[in-house]
Amino acid sequence: MKSLLGNGHSIQVLSRHAGANMPGGVKLAVWDPPKGEPPADTLRDCDAVIHLAGEPVAQRWSEDVKQRIRDSRVTGTRNLVQALSKLPTRPQALICASAIGYYGSRGDEALTEMSPAGSGYLPDVCQAWEKEARSAEALGMRVVSVRTGIALDLRGGALQRMLPPFRMGIGGKLGNGKHWMSWIHLHDLVELFRYAVERPVKGPLNGVAPNPVSNADFTRALASAVHRPAIFPVPPFALKIMFGEMADVLLASQRVLPKAVEAAGFQFKFPELGPALTDLMNTRVVS
């Protein structure tokens, strides 16, 4: 948000929470994506829409949770596009989040935006999600789906969950540590969304840094960044006990490369994991 404001954009935020804190000058309206269309007046006179809403995937799955994950993405995006279709003048672009879960677990295969989708629950959700976003093309809008990897941020997501055990010196690789992890520094992810708003890119973009690493290498880099050992591997059965079916996501191997992103001219500030983690550890987090 600060990146867009700093570039002279005005912002209207749609959130499920009426009490969300917003910077000065940012308008806020309430919208629960799977339950209906957003208020029409919030979309009028917009040049671009960035759609990020989605139930967190990183939780123990039940059939109810899996339905919420799907509805928040697929039904929510459908409701948004339906509201956009009713506008007399539509935004020029819809920039919609997606995920590298689109590819499924693919071992050592190098995956680009041209790679086919995988099979299974998350690939199916991502395909349906992107299909709903693409329906905005029929409205004359430019559509981008940003397939995000592991976003490195101290304030949330996977890294925030990993840090406590690593800082206590009891972190370790997951399983045998050979599966690939495709990651991106939050700064670069934010800048990529802004780039998608301001440049004439379209279609899928892999929101990952150009240098994926194995889980074992990620573990070593994170341990080094917090100056602690990481000698306690987590066996797959323990992940299954803790997370159930979602453990398969933690052990999925996704060697994803941002070929279309780089071809479009985007420059990563943090292409390597070590400097990215060092930068984050040196950042003062203000709550």
PyMOL commands that set and color helices and strands:
alter all, ss='L'
color gray80, all
select helices_A, chain A and resi 2-6+33-35+40-42+63-85+100-103+121-139+157-167+186-198+215-225+236-250+259-263+273-281
alter helices_A, ss='H'
color red, helices_A
select strands_A, chain A and resi 12-15+27-30+48-51+93-99+110-111+142-148+150-152+180-181+183-185+203-207+213-214+255-256
alter strands_A, ss='S'
color yellow, strands_A
deselect
rebuild
show_as cartoon
